């Protein structure tokens, strides 16, 4: 599985915002539910903190899709 590259211009992006920005979810509510349900992986590990700071080099996976932040 090849990861899609997502470019950000800030130091970090919060996990729920990244899911919306990368079009992995359609709403913040959907992001919150999936994160709390343990369906989102950050660097291969389940993450249940929707405010988790995602920085350059981090990889986020959801439902077989993967994005890498640069």
N, C-alpha and C positions, 0 to 999 in steps of 0.2 A: 504494500500500500504506500503510495507516494503522498507526501503531505503537501497541501496547498500552502504557499507562502503568503503570509499576511504582514504587510509593512505598517508599522506604527511610527508616529513622529514624536511620541512622548516617551518618558522613561519606562512607563508600564501602562497596561490596560487591565481593568478589572475583569475577572473571568466572565461574569454575566454579560458585560458590555462586549467582550470579544466574541462570544457566541452569537450575539445579534449582528455585530460588525461583519463577521465571517459568513453570515446567512445560514448558520447551522440551526438557528431557531427563528421563529417569526416574531416573538415578543419577549419582553423581560420576564413576564409571568411564566412562560414556558421554560425559559432558561433557569429560573429559580426552582421550578418543580423538578427538572431533570438533574440539576446539581444536588438538591436535597435528597433526591432518590438514589444518588450514588452512581449515576450513569455517565458522568463526565470524568475523564482521566486527564491529569496534568502530569506530563513527563512519565506516563505509564502507571501512575498511581491514582486511585480514586480520590477526588477532591470534593468535599461537601461545603466549602466556603465560597459563596458566590462573589465575595469581595476580594478573593485571592488575587494578588498582584501578579500578572503575567508579564514577563519581561522578555527581551530579545533572546532567542535561543530556546525558549520554552515551546513544548509541543502539547497541544490540546486535542483530545480525541472524543468523539461522540457518535454513537451509532454507525461505526465503521468509517466515518470521515475523520480526517486528521488535518490540523492546520499547525504550521510552525510560524512563530512570531519573529520578525526581524526588525 
